[in-house]
Amino acid sequence: MAILVFVETQDGKYKKAGLEAVSYAAQMNAGEVTALCIGEHEGLDAVAKIGASSLVVLPDMGHFDAQKVSSAISQVASNLNVDTVVISNSYAGKDIAPQIAGQLKASLATNVVSLPNAQGEVTRGVYSGKAFAQVKLNGAKKVLAITPNSFDILDNTQTAAMKEVDVTISEGGVVLKELKKVTGKIPLTEAEVVISGGRGLKGPENWNLVEDLADELNAATACSKPVSDMEWRPHSEHVGQTGITIKPNLYIAIGISGAIQHLAGVSSSKTIVVINKDPEAPFFKAADYGIVGDAFDVIPKLTEALRNN
């Protein structure tokens, strides 16, 4: 079995979700795993030590254009005659996965949270993570989009080499009008710990409570939809059904009641901690741990305890 893995990069570094995809591919396959990246990259060693046997690097394409990227990946997959394409089910992955599957006439599974079993079936999250489905891909070619933070990055050092593949880069159909980058923060989709605040914090002037706790836990910060709608925080921090869907190891919700739309975006978190002064807040029903108390009393004490630990 030959597998092609698309490894996303940012500022010349491999994204954690992309490295998870390489490690996933190495665990499902005893044959060749080819990593593919576009533009600047960290080099061969970073992917070889987790299981890639070769690396293909395509020229930088400028801003992200799903048509161009999916076409390029499909061409590499065809030229290398791979059986399976593995990508992260990131925002980019959600856009390009169905296009790659269509171009390759391949079976597609998204939100994958398991390695294929002996029957070739994988488990995927459905209904915003509320349930799981066991699916079998019957096509000769397959595209698997794996859920970020679902798989560890394991050492599996291979003898690897650079590989060249001829690709025709299409013009694409996206015109970039404006680009706003979030800098200096841990990306929410890659964060292992997320601290999130809601209306219970009463205003943007109190957001230092969230940020101070996040600093102690090396965590990303997030917020509920009402908070971003009121412009207390940028929309890039909004998690929920209409915002960013996340799956951290630890999610701490401060002053968030737990509406179903918010839960849909965070329910796949491995551990949920809720801090709310309302003991009837719906979020407590979904929480692994809960603290009934005023955030303005609880959070400073929790932060201080972590700082002195």
PASEBA-1860 file (N, C-alpha, C; in nm, 3 decimals):
! residues 309
1> MAILVFVE> 0.084/-0.120/0.000/0.000/0.000/0.000/0.088/0.124/0.000 ~ 0.057/0.218/-0.088/0.129/0.345/-0.094/0.035/0.457/-0.050 ~ 0.085/0.544/0.038/0.002/0.650/0.095/0.068/0.785/0.070 ~ -0.014/0.884/0.035/0.031/1.022/0.024/-0.034/1.102/0.135 ~ 0.047/1.180/0.209/-0.003/1.261/0.319/0.024/1.408/0.289 ~ -0.081/1.490/0.291/-0.063/1.633/0.275/-0.034/1.695/0.412 ~ 0.082/1.759/0.424/0.126/1.819/0.550/0.115/1.971/0.537 ~ 0.019/2.029/0.607/0.003/2.174/0.602/0.119/2.243/0.674
9> TQDGKYKK> 0.155/2.360/0.625/0.261/2.440/0.687/0.209/2.580/0.719 ~ 0.277/2.644/0.812/0.248/2.784/0.844/0.379/2.850/0.881 ~ 0.411/2.958/0.810/0.537/3.030/0.833/0.658/2.936/0.825 ~ 0.651/2.842/0.730/0.763/2.752/0.707/0.773/2.635/0.802 ~ 0.679/2.621/0.894/0.682/2.511/0.991/0.563/2.417/0.964 ~ 0.587/2.288/0.984/0.479/2.192/0.970/0.378/2.213/1.083 ~ 0.251/2.214/1.048/0.148/2.223/1.150/0.137/2.091/1.225 ~ 0.103/2.101/1.352/0.088/1.981/1.435/-0.012/1.883/1.372
17> AGLEAVSY> -0.122/1.935/1.320/-0.224/1.848/1.260/-0.169/1.774/1.139 ~ -0.079/1.838/1.064/-0.018/1.772/0.950/0.076/1.660/0.992 ~ 0.150/1.682/1.100/0.239/1.577/1.150/0.159/1.462/1.208 ~ 0.044/1.491/1.268/-0.044/1.384/1.315/-0.087/1.296/1.198 ~ -0.113/1.360/1.083/-0.155/1.284/0.964/-0.043/1.192/0.916 ~ 0.082/1.240/0.920/0.196/1.156/0.879/0.209/1.037/0.973 ~ 0.202/1.062/1.103/0.215/0.954/1.201/0.101/0.854/1.185 ~ -0.018/0.903/1.160/-0.134/0.816/1.137/-0.109/0.724/1.018
25> AAQMNAGE> -0.061/0.782/0.907/-0.034/0.704/0.787/0.071/0.597/0.812 ~ 0.174/0.634/0.889/0.280/0.537/0.919/0.228/0.420/1.001 ~ 0.130/0.447/1.088/0.075/0.340/1.172/-0.018/0.247/1.095 ~ -0.077/0.297/0.986/-0.172/0.213/0.913/-0.108/0.137/0.798 ~ 0.024/0.156/0.779/0.083/0.106/0.656/0.225/0.058/0.679 ~ 0.258/-0.056/0.619/0.395/-0.108/0.627/0.474/-0.074/0.502 ~ 0.410/-0.007/0.406/0.476/0.028/0.280/0.525/0.170/0.278 ~ 0.510/0.236/0.164/0.568/0.368/0.146/0.470/0.477/0.187
33> VTALCIGE> 0.520/0.572/0.266/0.443/0.690/0.305/0.516/0.813/0.251 ~ 0.451/0.884/0.160/0.509/1.004/0.102/0.441/1.126/0.161 ~ 0.519/1.215/0.220/0.467/1.341/0.272/0.474/1.446/0.160 ~ 0.374/1.532/0.155/0.367/1.638/0.054/0.343/1.770/0.124 ~ 0.425/1.869/0.095/0.399/2.003/0.147/0.415/2.105/0.035 ~ 0.366/2.224/0.060/0.369/2.331/-0.038/0.446/2.449/0.019 ~ 0.546/2.496/-0.054/0.622/2.613/-0.011/0.727/2.581/0.093 ~ 0.759/2.679/0.177/0.863/2.663/0.279/0.827/2.551/0.375
41> HEGLDAVA> 0.930/2.481/0.424/0.905/2.365/0.509/1.025/2.343/0.600 ~ 1.007/2.255/0.698/1.111/2.227/0.797/1.211/2.121/0.751 ~ 1.187/2.061/0.636/1.283/1.965/0.584/1.239/1.821/0.599 ~ 1.324/1.734/0.553/1.293/1.591/0.547/1.296/1.525/0.684 ~ 1.389/1.565/0.768/1.407/1.495/0.896/1.281/1.497/0.982 ~ 1.209/1.610/0.981/1.092/1.626/1.067/0.982/1.526/1.034 ~ 0.967/1.490/0.906/0.864/1.392/0.868/0.919/1.250/0.864 ~ 1.051/1.238/0.839/1.111/1.104/0.834/1.109/1.038/0.972
49> KIGASSLV> 1.127/1.118/1.078/1.136/1.057/1.211/1.001/1.009/1.263 ~ 0.892/1.044/1.193/0.761/0.994/1.236/0.699/0.904/1.131 ~ 0.781/0.859/1.033/0.732/0.753/0.946/0.727/0.778/0.798 ~ 0.758/0.900/0.752/0.757/0.925/0.608/0.882/0.869/0.543 ~ 0.865/0.804/0.429/0.980/0.749/0.358/1.027/0.840/0.246 ~ 0.948/0.942/0.214/0.989/1.039/0.113/0.911/1.168/0.132 ~ 0.961/1.275/0.072/0.899/1.407/0.083/0.893/1.470/-0.055 ~ 0.776/1.519/-0.092/0.757/1.595/-0.215/0.727/1.739/-0.175
57> VLPDMGHF> 0.798/1.833/-0.235/0.777/1.975/-0.205/0.734/2.045/-0.333 ~ 0.618/2.109/-0.328/0.569/2.186/-0.442/0.595/2.334/-0.420 ~ 0.606/2.411/-0.528/0.632/2.555/-0.515/0.521/2.626/-0.439 ~ 0.558/2.734/-0.373/0.460/2.814/-0.300/0.353/2.866/-0.396 ~ 0.226/2.857/-0.355/0.115/2.900/-0.441/0.053/3.031/-0.396 ~ 0.118/3.099/-0.301/0.059/3.223/-0.250/-0.051/3.191/-0.151 ~ -0.159/3.270/-0.153/-0.269/3.247/-0.060/-0.338/3.115/-0.090 ~ -0.402/3.061/0.012/-0.467/2.931/-0.002/-0.582/2.938/-0.101
65> DAQKVSSA> -0.580/2.848/-0.199/-0.686/2.836/-0.298/-0.716/2.686/-0.309 ~ -0.833/2.646/-0.262/-0.867/2.504/-0.255/-0.861/2.436/-0.391 ~ -0.901/2.506/-0.497/-0.898/2.446/-0.630/-0.755/2.413/-0.673 ~ -0.664/2.508/-0.650/-0.524/2.487/-0.689/-0.460/2.376/-0.605 ~ -0.484/2.382/-0.473/-0.421/2.285/-0.383/-0.474/2.144/-0.408 ~ -0.605/2.130/-0.420/-0.661/1.997/-0.442/-0.616/1.940/-0.576 ~ -0.607/2.024/-0.679/-0.560/1.978/-0.809/-0.415/1.929/-0.800 ~ -0.331/2.005/-0.729/-0.190/1.967/-0.716/-0.175/1.835/-0.641
73> ISQVASNL> -0.250/1.819/-0.531/-0.241/1.695/-0.453/-0.289/1.577/-0.536 ~ -0.396/1.596/-0.610/-0.450/1.487/-0.694/-0.350/1.446/-0.801 ~ -0.280/1.544/-0.859/-0.180/1.511/-0.960/-0.066/1.431/-0.901 ~ -0.019/1.471/-0.783/0.089/1.396/-0.717/0.042/1.255/-0.685 ~ -0.080/1.242/-0.634/-0.134/1.109/-0.600/-0.141/1.021/-0.724 ~ -0.183/1.076/-0.835/-0.194/0.999/-0.959/-0.056/0.961/-1.012 ~ 0.037/1.056/-1.009/0.172/1.030/-1.060/0.245/0.923/-0.979 ~ 0.218/0.921/-0.849/0.283/0.823/-0.762/0.203/0.694/-0.750
81> NVDTVVIS> 0.083/0.695/-0.808/-0.005/0.577/-0.806/-0.031/0.529/-0.663 ~ -0.068/0.623/-0.575/-0.094/0.588/-0.436/-0.236/0.532/-0.421 ~ -0.254/0.452/-0.317/-0.385/0.395/-0.289/-0.470/0.488/-0.202 ~ -0.403/0.561/-0.112/-0.474/0.638/-0.012/-0.411/0.775/0.005 ~ -0.495/0.876/0.018/-0.451/1.011/0.052/-0.500/1.041/0.193 ~ -0.409/1.085/0.280/-0.443/1.119/0.418/-0.418/1.267/0.439 ~ -0.516/1.338/0.493/-0.500/1.479/0.527/-0.563/1.504/0.663 ~ -0.534/1.619/0.720/-0.601/1.658/0.843/-0.739/1.715/0.809
89> NSYAGKDI> -0.835/1.689/0.895/-0.970/1.745/0.877/-0.975/1.887/0.934 ~ -0.875/1.967/0.898/-0.867/2.107/0.937/-0.961/2.187/0.848 ~ -0.960/2.321/0.863/-1.042/2.403/0.775/-1.000/2.384/0.630 ~ -0.870/2.380/0.605/-0.823/2.356/0.468/-0.861/2.216/0.422 ~ -0.844/2.119/0.513/-0.875/1.981/0.478/-1.021/1.959/0.443 ~ -1.110/2.025/0.518/-1.253/2.013/0.489/-1.286/2.066/0.351 ~ -1.209/2.164/0.306/-1.233/2.225/0.175/-1.178/2.138/0.061 ~ -1.059/2.083/0.082/-0.994/2.012/-0.029/-1.026/1.863/-0.035
97> APQIAGQL> -1.061/1.801/0.078/-1.083/1.655/0.080/-1.186/1.609/-0.022 ~ -1.306/1.671/-0.027/-1.404/1.624/-0.126/-1.361/1.650/-0.270 ~ -1.284/1.757/-0.291/-1.237/1.786/-0.426/-1.134/1.681/-0.470 ~ -1.044/1.644/-0.379/-0.945/1.541/-0.412/-1.016/1.409/-0.442 ~ -1.114/1.373/-0.358/-1.187/1.248/-0.378/-1.257/1.247/-0.514 ~ -1.315/1.360/-0.550/-1.382/1.369/-0.679/-1.286/1.356/-0.796 ~ -1.171/1.422/-0.785/-1.073/1.418/-0.893/-1.010/1.281/-0.909 ~ -0.995/1.208/-0.799/-0.934/1.075/-0.804/-1.038/0.964/-0.818
105> KASLATNV> -1.168/1.003/-0.814/-1.276/0.904/-0.812/-1.255/0.806/-0.696 ~ -1.230/0.865/-0.580/-1.196/0.787/-0.461/-1.309/0.790/-0.359 ~ -1.312/0.691/-0.272/-1.403/0.692/-0.156/-1.349/0.792/-0.054 ~ -1.439/0.853/0.021/-1.401/0.959/0.115/-1.460/0.934/0.252 ~ -1.376/0.953/0.356/-1.424/0.955/0.494/-1.362/1.075/0.564 ~ -1.447/1.158/0.624/-1.399/1.275/0.700/-1.423/1.252/0.848 ~ -1.365/1.341/0.931/-1.379/1.331/1.077/-1.336/1.193/1.128 ~ -1.232/1.136/1.071/-1.187/1.002/1.108/-1.116/1.007/1.243
113> VSLPNAQG> -1.152/0.913/1.332/-1.094/0.910/1.467/-1.035/0.774/1.501 ~ -1.016/0.688/1.401/-0.956/0.558/1.428/-0.872/0.513/1.309 ~ -0.779/0.424/1.336/-0.708/0.357/1.228/-0.802/0.255/1.163 ~ -0.780/0.222/1.036/-0.863/0.118/0.974/-0.847/-0.015/1.047 ~ -0.958/-0.087/1.063/-0.950/-0.219/1.125/-0.918/-0.325/1.019 ~ -0.923/-0.451/1.059/-0.886/-0.560/0.968/-0.979/-0.567/0.847 ~ -1.101/-0.516/0.861/-1.196/-0.517/0.750/-1.190/-0.390/0.666 ~ -1.095/-0.301/0.700/-1.081/-0.177/0.625/-1.180/-0.070/0.666
121> EVTRGVYS> -1.243/-0.085/0.783/-1.341/0.012/0.831/-1.273/0.115/0.921 ~ -1.324/0.238/0.918/-1.276/0.343/1.007/-1.394/0.400/1.084 ~ -1.365/0.456/1.201/-1.466/0.523/1.281/-1.458/0.672/1.255 ~ -1.573/0.735/1.233/-1.576/0.879/1.211/-1.680/0.944/1.301 ~ -1.651/1.067/1.345/-1.747/1.140/1.425/-1.860/1.196/1.337 ~ -1.983/1.188/1.388/-2.098/1.240/1.315/-2.184/1.323/1.411 ~ -2.276/1.402/1.354/-2.366/1.485/1.434/-2.290/1.573/1.534 ~ -2.189/1.646/1.478/-2.109/1.739/1.559/-2.043/1.670/1.678
129> GKAFAQVK> -2.000/1.545/1.656/-1.928/1.472/1.760/-2.017/1.404/1.862 ~ -2.149/1.408/1.843/-2.240/1.346/1.939/-2.248/1.194/1.922 ~ -2.204/1.143/1.807/-2.210/0.999/1.781/-2.096/0.959/1.690 ~ -2.079/0.827/1.674/-1.975/0.774/1.587/-2.035/0.675/1.489 ~ -1.978/0.671/1.371/-2.024/0.577/1.268/-1.906/0.494/1.221 ~ -1.930/0.367/1.200/-1.829/0.276/1.146/-1.855/0.266/0.995 ~ -1.759/0.306/0.915/-1.779/0.308/0.770/-1.668/0.230/0.699 ~ -1.704/0.172/0.587/-1.607/0.101/0.505/-1.599/0.169/0.369
137> LNGAKKVL> -1.478/0.199/0.325/-1.456/0.263/0.196/-1.427/0.154/0.094 ~ -1.516/0.139/-0.001/-1.506/0.028/-0.095/-1.430/0.061/-0.223 ~ -1.399/0.189/-0.244/-1.329/0.226/-0.366/-1.185/0.177/-0.369 ~ -1.130/0.166/-0.490/-0.990/0.125/-0.504/-0.897/0.230/-0.446 ~ -0.939/0.357/-0.455/-0.863/0.468/-0.396/-0.945/0.529/-0.283 ~ -0.874/0.580/-0.182/-0.941/0.631/-0.064/-0.881/0.765/-0.022 ~ -0.966/0.851/0.034/-0.921/0.976/0.095/-0.971/0.977/0.239 ~ -0.878/0.991/0.334/-0.912/0.993/0.477/-0.873/1.129/0.534
145> AITPNSFD> -0.970/1.197/0.594/-0.944/1.325/0.661/-0.958/1.302/0.810 ~ -0.848/1.309/0.884/-0.849/1.270/1.026/-0.871/1.392/1.115 ~ -0.944/1.370/1.223/-0.978/1.477/1.316/-0.853/1.521/1.393 ~ -0.821/1.652/1.395/-0.705/1.699/1.471/-0.714/1.661/1.619 ~ -0.599/1.638/1.679/-0.587/1.604/1.822/-0.649/1.468/1.855 ~ -0.668/1.382/1.756/-0.721/1.249/1.781/-0.612/1.142/1.786 ~ -0.492/1.176/1.738/-0.384/1.078/1.729/-0.253/1.138/1.777 ~ -0.177/1.059/1.851/-0.045/1.103/1.897/0.055/1.099/1.782
153> ILDNTQTA> 0.157/1.182/1.793/0.267/1.181/1.696/0.375/1.088/1.751 ~ 0.391/0.973/1.688/0.480/0.869/1.739/0.610/0.863/1.660 ~ 0.719/0.836/1.729/0.848/0.817/1.661/0.845/0.688/1.581 ~ 0.888/0.697/1.456/0.891/0.580/1.369/0.990/0.609/1.256 ~ 1.115/0.630/1.295/1.216/0.681/1.203/1.235/0.591/1.081 ~ 1.234/0.654/0.965/1.252/0.585/0.838/1.374/0.641/0.764 ~ 1.426/0.561/0.673/1.525/0.613/0.578/1.446/0.683/0.469 ~ 1.466/0.813/0.455/1.379/0.891/0.367/1.461/0.970/0.266
161> AMKEVDVT> 1.393/1.010/0.159/1.460/1.086/0.052/1.362/1.186/-0.008 ~ 1.417/1.289/-0.068/1.336/1.385/-0.142/1.293/1.321/-0.273 ~ 1.172/1.356/-0.317/1.119/1.301/-0.441/1.063/1.415/-0.526 ~ 1.088/1.412/-0.655/1.037/1.515/-0.745/0.921/1.460/-0.827 ~ 0.816/1.540/-0.838/0.699/1.503/-0.916/0.658/1.623/-1.001 ~ 0.633/1.601/-1.129/0.589/1.709/-1.218/0.441/1.737/-1.195 ~ 0.412/1.864/-1.168/0.274/1.906/-1.142/0.246/2.035/-1.219 ~ 0.131/2.044/-1.279/0.087/2.166/-1.345/-0.004/2.243/-1.250
169> ISEGGVVL> 0.042/2.360/-1.208/-0.036/2.440/-1.114/-0.141/2.521/-1.190 ~ -0.267/2.499/-1.159/-0.374/2.570/-1.227/-0.383/2.714/-1.178 ~ -0.460/2.794/-1.250/-0.476/2.934/-1.213/-0.561/2.951/-1.088 ~ -0.658/2.861/-1.071/-0.746/2.873/-0.955/-0.853/2.980/-0.978 ~ -0.947/2.989/-0.885/-1.058/3.082/-0.904/-1.081/3.177/-0.789 ~ -0.986/3.184/-0.695/-1.003/3.270/-0.577/-0.918/3.395/-0.592 ~ -0.983/3.510/-0.572/-0.913/3.639/-0.574/-0.904/3.689/-0.430 ~ -0.783/3.711/-0.382/-0.763/3.756/-0.244/-0.780/3.907/-0.236
177> KELKKVTG> -0.877/3.951/-0.157/-0.900/4.095/-0.138/-0.829/4.147/-0.014 ~ -0.832/4.068/0.093/-0.772/4.110/0.219/-0.736/3.988/0.301 ~ -0.625/3.994/0.372/-0.580/3.883/0.456/-0.546/3.936/0.595 ~ -0.614/3.881/0.696/-0.585/3.917/0.835/-0.537/3.793/0.907 ~ -0.414/3.796/0.953/-0.356/3.681/1.022/-0.359/3.701/1.173 ~ -0.396/3.595/1.242/-0.388/3.594/1.387/-0.247/3.550/1.424 ~ -0.175/3.634/1.495/-0.034/3.604/1.528/-0.015/3.601/1.679 ~ 0.092/3.535/1.719/0.129/3.535/1.860/0.041/3.450/1.949
185> KIPLTEAE> -0.043/3.364/1.890/-0.131/3.280/1.968/-0.120/3.135/1.924 ~ -0.155/3.044/2.014/-0.162/2.902/1.978/-0.289/2.882/1.896 ~ -0.280/2.827/1.775/-0.401/2.805/1.695/-0.501/2.717/1.769 ~ -0.627/2.759/1.770/-0.729/2.685/1.844/-0.741/2.541/1.798 ~ -0.730/2.518/1.668/-0.748/2.382/1.617/-0.633/2.289/1.654 ~ -0.521/2.345/1.699/-0.405/2.264/1.735/-0.378/2.263/1.885 ~ -0.451/2.345/1.960/-0.424/2.359/2.103/-0.466/2.234/2.180 ~ -0.383/2.193/2.273/-0.417/2.080/2.359/-0.495/2.124/2.482
193> VVISGGRG> -0.483/2.252/2.517/-0.559/2.310/2.628/-0.622/2.440/2.580 ~ -0.750/2.459/2.607/-0.822/2.581/2.566/-0.897/2.637/2.686 ~ -0.878/2.767/2.711/-0.952/2.837/2.815/-1.050/2.930/2.745 ~ -1.179/2.916/2.778/-1.283/2.990/2.706/-1.367/3.070/2.804 ~ -1.407/3.190/2.762/-1.488/3.276/2.847/-1.620/3.313/2.782 ~ -1.719/3.341/2.866/-1.851/3.379/2.817/-1.897/3.509/2.879 ~ -2.028/3.533/2.868/-2.084/3.659/2.918/-2.070/3.674/3.069 ~ -2.046/3.563/3.138/-2.029/3.570/3.282/-1.909/3.654/3.324
201> LKGPENWN> -1.820/3.685/3.231/-1.705/3.770/3.264/-1.741/3.918/3.259 ~ -1.862/3.949/3.213/-1.924/4.083/3.224/-1.867/4.190/3.133 ~ -1.751/4.169/3.074/-1.698/4.270/2.984/-1.556/4.240/2.941 ~ -1.509/4.303/2.830/-1.374/4.275/2.781/-1.264/4.318/2.877 ~ -1.297/4.410/2.966/-1.196/4.458/3.060/-1.156/4.350/3.160 ~ -1.234/4.243/3.169/-1.203/4.136/3.263/-1.138/4.015/3.196 ~ -1.101/4.029/3.069/-1.049/3.914/2.996/-0.909/3.874/3.043 ~ -0.847/3.957/3.122/-0.717/3.920/3.177/-0.727/3.794/3.263
209> LVEDLADE> -0.845/3.766/3.319/-0.863/3.644/3.398/-0.841/3.521/3.311 ~ -0.897/3.524/3.190/-0.880/3.413/3.096/-0.736/3.404/3.050 ~ -0.679/3.517/3.014/-0.543/3.519/2.958/-0.439/3.480/3.061 ~ -0.456/3.523/3.186/-0.359/3.486/3.291/-0.362/3.336/3.316 ~ -0.482/3.278/3.320/-0.492/3.133/3.340/-0.434/3.059/3.220 ~ -0.460/3.110/3.100/-0.407/3.047/2.979/-0.254/3.050/2.978 ~ -0.195/3.158/3.026/-0.049/3.168/3.031/0.010/3.061/3.121 ~ -0.054/3.033/3.233/-0.004/2.933/3.325/-0.015/2.792/3.269
217> LNAATACS> -0.114/2.769/3.182/-0.138/2.635/3.128/-0.089/2.621/2.984 ~ -0.022/2.724/2.934/0.024/2.724/2.794/-0.093/2.690/2.701 ~ -0.203/2.759/2.722/-0.328/2.728/2.654/-0.366/2.835/2.553 ~ -0.453/2.797/2.460/-0.515/2.892/2.370/-0.638/2.952/2.438 ~ -0.678/3.072/2.395/-0.797/3.135/2.450/-0.909/3.133/2.348 ~ -1.033/3.121/2.398/-1.149/3.114/2.311/-1.265/3.187/2.378 ~ -1.379/3.191/2.309/-1.495/3.258/2.366/-1.623/3.201/2.307 ~ -1.735/3.234/2.368/-1.866/3.193/2.318/-1.912/3.292/2.211
225> KPVSDMEW> -2.017/3.256/2.137/-2.067/3.340/2.029/-2.115/3.477/2.077 ~ -2.192/3.487/2.187/-2.234/3.620/2.231/-2.116/3.714/2.258 ~ -2.008/3.659/2.309/-1.890/3.741/2.339/-1.830/3.797/2.210 ~ -1.819/3.713/2.107/-1.764/3.764/1.981/-1.864/3.856/1.912 ~ -1.995/3.829/1.925/-2.096/3.917/1.865/-2.093/4.056/1.927 ~ -2.066/4.062/2.057/-2.057/4.192/2.125/-1.921/4.258/2.106 ~ -1.832/4.187/2.032/-1.698/4.238/1.999/-1.610/4.257/2.122 ~ -1.639/4.175/2.226/-1.545/4.171/2.337/-1.417/4.103/2.294
233> RPHSEHVG> -1.433/4.001/2.206/-1.320/3.926/2.155/-1.335/3.909/2.005 ~ -1.223/3.884/1.933/-1.232/3.867/1.788/-1.304/3.738/1.750 ~ -1.365/3.736/1.633/-1.440/3.619/1.587/-1.348/3.498/1.568 ~ -1.218/3.521/1.554/-1.124/3.409/1.539/-1.117/3.324/1.665 ~ -1.173/3.373/1.778/-1.171/3.298/1.904/-1.305/3.231/1.933 ~ -1.403/3.251/1.847/-1.537/3.196/1.871/-1.538/3.046/1.844 ~ -1.569/2.966/1.947/-1.582/2.821/1.930/-1.729/2.784/1.946 ~ -1.773/2.688/1.866/-1.912/2.646/1.870/-1.957/2.600/1.733
241> QTGITIKP> -2.085/2.572/1.721/-2.139/2.518/1.596/-2.117/2.613/1.479 ~ -2.131/2.744/1.502/-2.112/2.843/1.395/-1.973/2.906/1.399 ~ -1.888/2.857/1.487/-1.751/2.906/1.494/-1.652/2.795/1.466 ~ -1.549/2.785/1.547/-1.446/2.684/1.529/-1.481/2.561/1.612 ~ -1.467/2.444/1.551/-1.484/2.318/1.622/-1.349/2.270/1.671 ~ -1.340/2.237/1.799/-1.211/2.201/1.857/-1.220/2.067/1.929 ~ -1.103/2.007/1.952/-1.096/1.881/2.026/-0.969/1.879/2.111 ~ -0.960/1.968/2.209/-0.841/1.970/2.294/-0.845/1.859/2.398
249> NLYIAIGI> -0.732/1.838/2.463/-0.728/1.742/2.574/-0.802/1.798/2.695 ~ -0.798/1.932/2.710/-0.864/1.997/2.824/-0.932/2.125/2.777 ~ -1.061/2.137/2.807/-1.137/2.258/2.774/-1.196/2.313/2.904 ~ -1.161/2.436/2.938/-1.211/2.502/3.059/-1.304/2.615/3.016 ~ -1.431/2.604/3.054/-1.532/2.704/3.018/-1.563/2.789/3.140 ~ -1.546/2.920/3.126/-1.564/3.013/3.237/-1.682/3.105/3.206 ~ -1.786/3.099/3.288/-1.898/3.188/3.269/-1.976/3.164/3.141 ~ -1.981/3.039/3.096/-2.054/3.001/2.975/-2.167/2.907/3.016
257> SGAIQHLA> -2.290/2.939/2.977/-2.404/2.859/3.021/-2.407/2.721/2.956 ~ -2.361/2.711/2.830/-2.356/2.582/2.763/-2.473/2.557/2.670 ~ -2.507/2.656/2.588/-2.612/2.637/2.487/-2.570/2.527/2.391 ~ -2.669/2.461/2.330/-2.642/2.346/2.245/-2.550/2.382/2.130 ~ -2.560/2.507/2.080/-2.474/2.548/1.968/-2.327/2.555/2.012 ~ -2.304/2.594/2.136/-2.166/2.599/2.186/-2.115/2.458/2.210 ~ -2.197/2.374/2.269/-2.157/2.236/2.297/-2.120/2.161/2.170 ~ -2.187/2.191/2.059/-2.159/2.121/1.934/-2.016/2.141/1.888
265> GVSSSKTI> -1.956/2.253/1.925/-1.819/2.281/1.881/-1.712/2.235/1.976 ~ -1.749/2.195/2.099/-1.647/2.161/2.198/-1.670/2.025/2.263 ~ -1.779/1.956/2.228/-1.817/1.833/2.298/-1.718/1.719/2.279 ~ -1.632/1.729/2.177/-1.532/1.623/2.154/-1.407/1.641/2.239 ~ -1.403/1.747/2.320/-1.289/1.767/2.410/-1.276/1.647/2.503 ~ -1.152/1.605/2.529/-1.133/1.486/2.611/-1.175/1.508/2.756 ~ -1.148/1.627/2.810/-1.190/1.662/2.946/-1.248/1.803/2.944 ~ -1.369/1.819/3.000/-1.434/1.949/3.006/-1.450/1.991/3.151
273> VVINKDPE> -1.404/2.111/3.183/-1.419/2.168/3.316/-1.505/2.294/3.303 ~ -1.610/2.304/3.383/-1.702/2.417/3.377/-1.695/2.494/3.509 ~ -1.681/2.625/3.497/-1.681/2.714/3.614/-1.794/2.814/3.593 ~ -1.896/2.807/3.681/-2.013/2.892/3.665/-2.081/2.908/3.800 ~ -2.130/3.028/3.828/-2.195/3.050/3.958/-2.339/2.999/3.961 ~ -2.393/2.965/3.843/-2.529/2.912/3.835/-2.525/2.759/3.839 ~ -2.569/2.697/3.948/-2.562/2.550/3.957/-2.653/2.480/3.856 ~ -2.748/2.554/3.797/-2.839/2.496/3.699/-2.792/2.518/3.555
281> APFFKAAD> -2.674/2.570/3.537/-2.622/2.594/3.401/-2.616/2.462/3.325 ~ -2.672/2.456/3.202/-2.675/2.331/3.125/-2.537/2.268/3.103 ~ -2.433/2.351/3.101/-2.298/2.302/3.072/-2.253/2.198/3.173 ~ -2.302/2.206/3.297/-2.259/2.110/3.399/-2.297/1.967/3.362 ~ -2.404/1.950/3.283/-2.446/1.815/3.243/-2.346/1.751/3.146 ~ -2.272/1.834/3.074/-2.174/1.783/2.978/-2.033/1.780/3.035 ~ -2.014/1.836/3.154/-1.881/1.853/3.210/-1.830/1.726/3.277 ~ -1.699/1.707/3.271/-1.634/1.602/3.349/-1.611/1.649/3.492
289> YGIVGDAF> -1.582/1.778/3.506/-1.563/1.840/3.637/-1.631/1.975/3.637 ~ -1.688/2.014/3.749/-1.755/2.143/3.758/-1.724/2.214/3.888 ~ -1.716/2.345/3.881/-1.698/2.428/4.000/-1.811/2.529/4.003 ~ -1.896/2.522/4.105/-2.002/2.620/4.121/-1.945/2.735/4.203 ~ -1.924/2.847/4.138/-1.865/2.961/4.206/-1.850/3.079/4.113 ~ -1.825/3.194/4.171/-1.807/3.318/4.094/-1.669/3.317/4.030 ~ -1.664/3.334/3.898/-1.537/3.332/3.826/-1.438/3.433/3.881 ~ -1.489/3.545/3.932/-1.400/3.649/3.982/-1.334/3.609/4.114
297> DVIPKLTE> -1.388/3.507/4.180/-1.324/3.451/4.300/-1.240/3.328/4.265 ~ -1.296/3.241/4.179/-1.233/3.112/4.150/-1.108/3.125/4.064 ~ -1.117/3.200/3.954/-1.007/3.203/3.857/-0.878/3.262/3.913 ~ -0.882/3.376/3.985/-0.755/3.425/4.043/-0.690/3.326/4.138 ~ -0.772/3.254/4.217/-0.715/3.156/4.311/-0.656/3.037/4.235 ~ -0.724/2.993/4.128/-0.673/2.882/4.048/-0.544/2.921/3.979 ~ -0.539/3.042/3.925/-0.419/3.090/3.856/-0.303/3.102/3.953 ~ -0.330/3.155/4.070/-0.224/3.171/4.171/-0.171/3.035/4.216
305> ALRNN> -0.261/2.937/4.232/-0.219/2.804/4.273/-0.128/2.740/4.167 ~ -0.161/2.759/4.040/-0.078/2.706/3.933/0.057/2.777/3.927 ~ 0.053/2.908/3.953/0.176/2.987/3.947/0.273/2.947/4.058 ~ 0.220/2.907/4.171/0.304/2.873/4.285/0.337/2.724/4.292 ~ 0.283/2.648/4.197/0.305/2.503/4.200/0.448/2.469/4.153
END
